[in-house]
Amino acid sequence: MGIRSIVDKLNIVRSLPAIVAYKTSNNKHIIDKDIDRWKDINNIKNDISKVMLLNWLLVNREEFRNLFYNRINKSIVNTLLRVFYPKMNTLYVSTSDIGAGLFISHGFSTIILANSIGENCWINQQVTIGTKNGVSTPPTIGNNVRIGAGAIVIGNIVIGDNSFIGAGSVVTKDVPENCVVVGNPGRIIKQNGDKVDIAL
């Protein structure tokens, strides 16, 4: 038995509480879609079981741990799991309504506090999603939205489906569907595939 095989078996033992939590979770169907999305983005081969994929993601992707703990949402289980797989300390996922397939790239210095997030979204590092001046309702993020590194998306606003918020952008107003937004303050530079220049 090789070293790699031994390590894999030890990690499975370490992951047993997480596997039980996953198997018994009311959100298992959502976690399955999360696992599939992270598998595709990480170019992992298709002949690996969901349990082995979950184990690999917990071992190798701290950002996935934070999302997984959000899905499990059981304080006692989460406390136990964090002993074996610590969370990424600078990634805050404080949204209860997150659609399946959220991918968090790098994730450090990132705050995710949204009213809701749709399916198959992508959030990069150093992103802030939250309230404006600490008092408003946080943003509602649609499906298939990508938010680039360092972007700030705050306030009681809606980011429409299939929109892209460019790196470093500051967005405090609604964004329609199928838009590309860049700059501070954010401007729409593409809508429905056409080049435009529209202030938010």
C-alpha positions as CSV (number, residue, x, y, z in Angstrom):
1,M,0.0,0.0,0.0
2,G,1.5,3.3,-1.1
3,I,1.8,6.5,1.0
4,R,-0.9,8.2,-1.1
5,S,-3.4,5.4,-0.5
6,I,-2.7,5.4,3.3
7,V,-3.2,9.2,3.4
8,D,-6.5,8.8,1.5
9,K,-7.8,6.2,3.9
10,L,-6.8,8.3,6.9
11,N,-8.6,11.3,5.4
12,I,-11.8,9.2,4.9
13,V,-11.7,8.4,8.6
14,R,-11.2,12.0,9.4
15,S,-14.1,12.9,7.1
16,L,-16.6,10.4,8.7
17,P,-18.5,13.1,10.7
18,A,-18.8,15.2,7.5
19,I,-20.0,12.2,5.5
20,V,-22.7,11.4,8.0
21,A,-23.8,15.0,8.1
22,Y,-23.9,15.1,4.3
23,K,-25.9,11.8,4.0
24,T,-28.5,13.0,6.6
25,S,-28.7,16.6,5.6
26,N,-32.0,18.1,4.3
27,N,-29.8,20.0,1.9
28,K,-28.1,16.8,0.4
29,H,-29.5,17.5,-3.0
30,I,-28.0,21.0,-3.0
31,I,-24.7,19.7,-1.7
32,D,-24.6,17.2,-4.5
33,K,-24.9,20.0,-7.0
34,D,-22.2,21.9,-5.2
35,I,-19.9,18.9,-5.4
36,D,-20.6,18.5,-9.1
37,R,-19.8,22.2,-9.8
38,W,-16.6,22.2,-7.8
39,K,-15.6,18.9,-9.5
40,D,-16.1,20.4,-13.0
41,I,-14.2,23.6,-12.2
42,N,-11.3,21.7,-10.6
43,N,-11.2,19.2,-13.6
44,I,-11.6,16.2,-11.4
45,K,-12.3,12.9,-13.3
46,N,-15.9,11.6,-13.4
47,D,-15.4,8.1,-12.0
48,I,-15.1,9.3,-8.4
49,S,-18.0,8.8,-6.0
50,K,-19.8,11.7,-4.3
51,V,-18.4,10.7,-0.9
52,M,-14.8,10.6,-2.2
53,L,-15.3,13.9,-3.9
54,L,-16.6,15.4,-0.7
55,N,-13.6,14.1,1.1
56,W,-11.2,15.5,-1.5
57,L,-12.9,19.0,-1.4
58,L,-12.8,19.1,2.4
59,V,-9.1,18.1,2.4
60,N,-8.1,20.4,-0.4
61,R,-10.5,23.4,-0.6
62,E,-10.9,25.5,2.5
63,E,-13.5,27.6,0.7
64,F,-15.7,24.6,0.1
65,R,-15.6,23.8,3.8
66,N,-17.2,27.2,4.6
67,L,-19.9,26.6,2.1
68,F,-20.4,23.0,3.3
69,Y,-20.8,24.2,6.9
70,N,-23.3,26.7,5.8
71,R,-25.3,24.0,4.1
72,I,-25.2,21.6,7.1
73,N,-26.2,24.4,9.5
74,K,-26.1,22.2,12.6
75,S,-24.1,23.9,15.4
76,I,-22.9,20.8,17.2
77,V,-21.9,19.0,14.0
78,N,-20.2,22.1,12.6
79,T,-18.2,22.5,15.8
80,L,-17.1,18.9,15.6
81,L,-16.2,19.1,11.9
82,R,-14.2,22.3,12.3
83,V,-11.8,20.3,14.6
84,F,-10.9,18.2,11.7
85,Y,-11.4,20.7,8.9
86,P,-11.0,24.3,10.1
87,K,-12.9,27.0,8.2
88,M,-11.1,29.7,6.2
89,N,-11.0,32.4,8.8
90,T,-11.2,35.4,6.4
91,L,-14.1,34.0,4.4
92,Y,-17.5,34.8,5.9
93,V,-20.6,33.1,4.4
94,S,-23.6,34.6,6.3
95,T,-26.4,33.9,3.8
96,S,-29.0,31.2,4.5
97,D,-30.6,31.2,1.1
98,I,-27.9,30.1,-1.4
99,G,-28.7,28.3,-4.5
100,A,-26.9,25.1,-5.6
101,G,-23.6,25.3,-7.3
102,L,-22.0,28.3,-5.7
103,F,-18.2,28.4,-6.4
104,I,-15.9,30.5,-4.3
105,S,-12.5,31.1,-5.9
106,H,-9.6,31.7,-3.5
107,G,-12.1,33.3,-1.0
108,F,-9.7,35.1,1.3
109,S,-10.9,38.5,2.8
110,T,-14.4,37.8,1.4
111,I,-17.7,38.7,3.0
112,I,-20.9,37.1,1.6
113,L,-23.9,38.6,3.3
114,A,-26.7,38.5,0.8
115,N,-30.5,38.4,1.0
116,S,-30.3,35.4,-1.3
117,I,-28.0,34.0,-4.0
118,G,-29.2,32.1,-7.0
119,E,-27.8,29.0,-8.6
120,N,-24.3,28.5,-10.2
121,C,-22.8,31.8,-9.0
122,W,-19.1,32.4,-8.8
123,I,-17.5,34.8,-6.2
124,N,-13.8,35.7,-6.2
125,Q,-11.5,36.8,-3.5
126,Q,-11.7,40.1,-1.5
127,V,-15.3,40.6,-2.5
128,T,-17.8,42.3,-0.1
129,I,-21.5,41.6,-0.4
130,G,-23.5,43.2,2.3
131,T,-25.6,46.0,3.7
132,K,-25.1,49.7,3.0
133,N,-24.1,51.7,6.1
134,G,-25.0,48.6,8.1
135,V,-28.7,49.3,8.1
136,S,-30.2,48.3,4.7
137,T,-31.3,44.9,3.4
138,P,-28.4,43.2,1.7
139,P,-28.3,42.4,-2.1
140,T,-30.3,39.8,-3.9
141,I,-28.1,37.9,-6.3
142,G,-29.6,36.1,-9.3
143,N,-28.6,32.9,-11.1
144,N,-25.3,32.5,-12.9
145,V,-23.9,35.7,-11.6
146,R,-20.1,36.1,-11.4
147,I,-18.5,38.7,-9.0
148,G,-14.9,39.5,-9.7
149,A,-12.0,40.0,-7.3
150,G,-12.3,43.0,-5.0
151,A,-15.8,44.0,-6.1
152,I,-18.2,45.6,-3.6
153,V,-21.9,44.9,-3.9
154,I,-23.9,46.5,-1.2
155,G,-27.4,47.7,-0.3
156,N,-30.9,46.6,-1.0
157,I,-30.3,45.9,-4.7
158,V,-30.9,43.1,-7.2
159,I,-28.1,41.7,-9.5
160,G,-29.9,40.1,-12.4
161,D,-29.3,36.6,-13.8
162,N,-26.3,36.0,-15.9
163,S,-24.6,39.2,-15.0
164,F,-20.9,39.8,-14.4
165,I,-19.5,42.3,-11.9
166,G,-16.0,43.1,-12.9
167,A,-13.0,43.1,-10.6
168,G,-12.8,46.2,-8.3
169,S,-16.3,47.4,-9.3
170,V,-18.5,49.2,-6.7
171,V,-22.2,48.4,-7.2
172,T,-24.9,50.1,-5.1
173,K,-27.8,50.0,-7.6
174,D,-29.8,47.4,-9.4
175,V,-28.1,45.5,-12.3
176,P,-30.4,44.1,-15.0
177,E,-30.0,40.6,-16.4
178,N,-27.3,39.7,-18.8
179,C,-25.0,42.7,-18.1
180,V,-21.3,43.3,-17.6
181,V,-20.6,46.0,-15.0
182,V,-17.2,47.6,-14.3
183,G,-15.8,50.6,-12.5
184,N,-16.4,52.8,-9.4
185,P,-19.2,53.7,-9.5
186,G,-20.3,50.8,-11.6
187,R,-21.4,51.2,-15.2
188,I,-22.9,48.7,-17.6
189,I,-20.6,48.2,-20.6
190,K,-22.4,45.2,-22.1
191,Q,-26.0,44.2,-22.1
192,N,-27.5,41.2,-23.8
193,G,-24.2,40.8,-25.7
194,D,-24.2,44.4,-27.0
195,K,-21.6,47.0,-26.1
196,V,-23.2,49.9,-24.2
197,D,-22.3,52.6,-21.7
198,I,-25.0,53.0,-19.1
199,A,-24.7,54.5,-15.7
200,L,-26.4,52.5,-13.0
